[in-house]
Amino acid sequence: MFIAGNWKLNCNIEEANDLASNILKNIKGKRINNEIVIFPPFTSLFSVSKIIKNTEIFLGGQDCSDNISGAFTGDISSEMLLDLGCKYVILGHSERRQKYNETNELIKRKSDVAQKVGLTSIICVGESLKDRELGKEKKVIEIQLKNSIPETSNSSNCIIAYEPIWAIGSGKTPTISKIIEMFGEIKQILNSICINDGIKILYGGSVNISNSFEILSNEKIDGALIGGASLNAEDFSKICLEANKLDGKI
């Protein structure tokens, strides 16, 4: 089971340190059989990395450049993330696709660079409400996957996060049956474009303490990418500990 907390544009350094420390405090002494990863803002990666070093929690970046170095003011490279202790990086989040016009091709380049330096890329895909109402959601996901994922992706360097855009931050989630239906489509597409030897597929979009167990209980769901609820140490910790009850899904 894979539980990821995306903090987005939240927390100054002190707040990030407190949040990481409180999550650790809440899971201390508990048997952890899932992978827990937190994604603070770039400014807090260094300080948080020291807090979670040699613990059950791993570190990730919220984005990276498709360049390793050079005249790219403001960019953060995948090597820089690795140097800070990151193991993962989120790429292609709908907020990046929509608000910064990131294309599938750019996301693929970013992922390729990240994978080559040793990071695992968590590539996000998801349809809009309009796409779903028009019955185009499967085609949208297919296009995103086929054009965002490097052909060299596999279970050791790539994770897919299915996040329907209309569910992110809205409090709305698809039914479990609809999520599983889309997961089946994603697996088929992965088989056609890369070596799909068990690439994890996460669900994201308004995952919270009240619905997380139902979502994660389904054997076809490998984990969750959590937004708002990950900013609450108690709620996020409870979700992580609840996932521990699902022993057969690691």
C-alpha positions as CSV (number, residue, x, y, z in Angstrom):
1,M,0.0,0.0,0.0
2,F,1.3,3.4,-0.9
3,I,0.1,6.6,0.9
4,A,1.2,9.9,-0.4
5,G,0.6,13.4,1.1
6,N,0.8,16.3,-1.3
7,W,1.1,19.5,0.7
8,K,0.9,21.7,-2.4
9,L,1.5,25.5,-1.8
10,N,1.1,25.3,2.0
11,C,3.3,25.5,5.1
12,N,6.3,27.7,5.8
13,I,9.4,25.9,7.2
14,E,8.2,26.0,10.8
15,E,4.8,24.7,9.9
16,A,6.2,22.0,7.6
17,N,8.6,20.8,10.4
18,D,5.7,20.7,12.9
19,L,3.5,18.8,10.5
20,A,6.2,16.2,9.7
21,S,7.1,15.8,13.4
22,N,3.4,15.3,14.4
23,I,2.8,12.7,11.7
24,L,5.9,10.8,13.0
25,K,4.7,11.2,16.6
26,N,1.3,9.7,15.7
27,I,2.7,6.6,14.0
28,K,5.6,6.1,16.4
29,G,5.7,2.5,17.8
30,K,3.1,1.3,15.2
31,R,3.8,-1.5,12.8
32,I,4.0,0.2,9.4
33,N,3.5,-2.1,6.4
34,N,2.8,0.5,3.8
35,E,5.0,3.1,2.1
36,I,4.3,6.6,3.4
37,V,5.6,9.6,1.4
38,I,5.1,13.3,2.0
39,F,5.6,16.1,-0.5
40,P,6.3,19.4,1.2
41,P,6.9,22.6,-0.8
42,F,10.5,23.0,-2.1
43,T,11.4,25.5,0.6
44,S,10.8,22.9,3.3
45,L,12.4,19.9,1.7
46,F,15.8,20.3,3.4
47,S,14.4,20.8,6.9
48,V,11.8,18.1,6.6
49,S,14.3,15.6,5.2
50,K,16.3,15.9,8.5
51,I,13.2,15.3,10.6
52,I,12.2,12.1,8.7
53,K,15.6,10.7,8.1
54,N,15.8,7.0,9.0
55,T,12.1,6.8,9.8
56,E,9.1,5.1,8.1
57,I,8.4,8.2,6.0
58,F,9.9,9.0,2.6
59,L,10.3,12.3,0.9
60,G,9.2,13.6,-2.5
61,G,9.1,16.7,-4.7
62,Q,6.0,18.2,-6.1
63,D,7.5,18.8,-9.5
64,C,10.8,19.0,-11.3
65,S,12.4,20.5,-14.5
66,D,12.9,18.5,-17.7
67,N,16.4,19.9,-17.6
68,I,19.3,18.8,-15.4
69,S,21.2,22.1,-15.3
70,G,21.6,25.3,-17.3
71,A,20.0,28.7,-17.8
72,F,16.6,27.9,-16.5
73,T,15.8,30.5,-13.8
74,G,13.5,29.2,-11.1
75,D,13.6,25.5,-12.1
76,I,14.4,22.7,-9.7
77,S,16.1,19.7,-11.3
78,S,15.6,16.1,-10.4
79,E,19.2,15.8,-9.3
80,M,18.6,18.6,-6.8
81,L,15.6,16.7,-5.4
82,L,17.7,13.6,-5.2
83,D,20.4,15.5,-3.4
84,L,17.8,16.7,-0.8
85,G,16.9,13.1,0.0
86,C,13.8,12.8,-2.3
87,K,12.8,9.3,-3.6
88,Y,9.7,10.4,-5.5
89,V,8.4,13.3,-7.6
90,I,4.9,14.1,-8.6
91,L,4.5,15.0,-12.3
92,G,1.5,16.0,-14.5
93,H,-0.8,17.0,-11.6
94,S,-3.9,18.5,-13.0
95,E,-3.1,21.8,-11.4
96,R,0.2,21.9,-13.4
97,R,-1.6,20.7,-16.6
98,Q,-4.4,23.3,-16.3
99,K,-2.8,26.3,-14.6
100,Y,0.6,26.1,-16.2
101,N,-0.4,24.5,-19.5
102,E,1.9,21.6,-19.1
103,T,1.6,19.2,-22.0
104,N,1.8,15.4,-22.0
105,E,5.1,15.7,-23.9
106,L,6.6,18.0,-21.3
107,I,5.5,15.6,-18.5
108,K,7.1,12.7,-20.4
109,R,10.4,14.5,-20.7
110,K,10.3,15.4,-17.0
111,S,9.5,11.8,-16.0
112,D,12.3,10.5,-18.3
113,V,14.9,12.7,-16.7
114,A,13.6,12.0,-13.2
115,Q,13.7,8.3,-13.7
116,K,17.2,8.4,-15.2
117,V,18.7,10.0,-12.1
118,G,17.0,7.5,-9.8
119,L,13.7,9.1,-8.8
120,T,10.3,7.3,-9.0
121,S,7.9,9.5,-11.0
122,I,4.3,9.6,-9.9
123,I,2.5,10.5,-13.1
124,C,-1.0,12.0,-12.6
125,V,-3.9,11.6,-15.1
126,G,-7.5,12.6,-14.9
127,E,-10.5,13.8,-16.8
128,S,-12.7,16.9,-16.4
129,L,-16.3,16.8,-15.5
130,K,-17.2,17.8,-19.0
131,D,-15.1,14.9,-20.4
132,R,-17.0,12.5,-18.1
133,E,-20.4,13.9,-19.0
134,L,-19.6,13.5,-22.7
135,G,-18.4,10.0,-22.1
136,K,-14.9,10.8,-23.2
137,E,-13.1,10.1,-19.9
138,K,-11.5,6.8,-21.1
139,K,-10.1,8.4,-24.3
140,V,-8.8,11.4,-22.3
141,I,-6.9,9.1,-19.9
142,E,-5.6,7.0,-22.8
143,I,-4.1,10.0,-24.5
144,Q,-2.6,11.3,-21.3
145,L,-1.0,7.9,-20.5
146,K,0.3,7.2,-24.0
147,N,1.9,10.6,-24.3
148,S,3.1,11.2,-20.7
149,I,4.8,7.9,-19.8
150,P,8.4,7.0,-20.9
151,E,8.5,3.6,-22.6
152,T,11.2,2.6,-20.1
153,S,8.8,2.9,-17.2
154,N,8.3,-0.1,-14.9
155,S,7.2,-0.9,-11.3
156,S,10.5,0.3,-9.9
157,N,10.5,3.8,-11.4
158,C,6.9,4.7,-12.1
159,I,3.6,5.0,-10.3
160,I,0.3,6.2,-11.9
161,A,-2.1,8.4,-9.9
162,Y,-5.7,8.6,-11.3
163,E,-7.2,11.9,-10.1
164,P,-10.4,12.9,-11.8
165,I,-10.1,16.7,-12.0
166,W,-13.7,17.3,-10.9
167,A,-13.0,15.4,-7.6
168,I,-9.9,17.3,-6.5
169,G,-10.7,19.5,-3.6
170,S,-14.5,19.3,-4.3
171,G,-15.4,16.7,-1.7
172,K,-16.9,14.6,-4.5
173,T,-15.5,11.2,-5.4
174,P,-16.5,8.7,-8.1
175,T,-18.1,5.5,-6.9
176,I,-15.8,2.6,-6.2
177,S,-17.1,0.8,-9.2
178,K,-16.2,3.7,-11.5
179,I,-12.8,4.0,-10.0
180,I,-12.2,0.3,-10.5
181,E,-13.5,0.5,-14.1
182,M,-11.0,3.2,-14.8
183,F,-8.2,1.3,-13.1
184,G,-8.9,-1.6,-15.4
185,E,-8.6,0.7,-18.4
186,I,-5.3,2.1,-17.1
187,K,-3.8,-1.3,-16.7
188,Q,-4.7,-2.3,-20.3
189,I,-3.1,0.9,-21.6
190,L,0.0,0.4,-19.5
191,N,0.4,-3.1,-21.0
192,S,0.4,-1.5,-24.5
193,I,3.0,1.2,-23.9
194,C,5.6,-0.1,-21.3
195,I,6.6,-3.1,-19.3
196,N,3.7,-3.3,-16.9
197,D,5.1,-5.7,-14.3
198,G,3.0,-4.4,-11.5
199,I,3.1,-0.6,-11.8
200,K,1.1,0.8,-8.9
201,I,-2.0,2.8,-9.5
202,L,-3.2,5.3,-6.9
203,Y,-6.5,7.0,-6.5
204,G,-6.6,10.8,-5.7
205,G,-9.3,13.3,-5.4
206,S,-11.0,14.3,-2.1
207,V,-9.6,11.3,-0.2
208,N,-10.2,12.0,3.5
209,I,-10.6,10.3,6.8
210,S,-14.2,9.4,6.2
211,N,-13.8,7.7,2.8
212,S,-10.2,6.5,2.7
213,F,-10.8,3.0,4.2
214,E,-13.6,2.2,1.8
215,I,-11.4,3.3,-1.1
216,L,-8.2,1.5,0.0
217,S,-10.0,-1.6,1.0
218,N,-10.5,-2.5,-2.7
219,E,-7.8,-5.0,-3.7
220,K,-7.4,-3.3,-7.1
221,I,-6.4,0.1,-5.6
222,D,-2.7,0.3,-4.6
223,G,-2.9,3.4,-2.6
224,A,-3.9,7.1,-2.4
225,L,-2.5,10.5,-3.3
226,I,-4.0,12.8,-0.7
227,G,-4.2,16.5,-0.8
228,G,-6.0,18.6,1.8
229,A,-6.3,15.8,4.4
230,S,-2.5,15.4,4.4
231,L,-2.2,18.9,6.0
232,N,-3.9,17.6,9.1
233,A,-1.4,15.4,11.0
234,E,-4.0,13.5,12.9
235,D,-6.2,12.7,9.9
236,F,-3.2,11.8,7.6
237,S,-1.7,9.6,10.3
238,K,-5.1,7.8,10.8
239,I,-5.3,7.1,7.1
240,C,-1.8,5.6,7.2
241,L,-2.6,3.5,10.2
242,E,-5.9,2.3,8.7
243,A,-4.0,1.2,5.6
244,N,-1.9,-1.0,7.9
245,K,-5.0,-3.2,8.4
246,L,-4.9,-4.1,4.8
247,D,-2.1,-6.6,5.1
248,G,-2.6,-8.3,1.8
249,K,-2.1,-5.2,-0.2
250,I,1.6,-4.2,-0.2
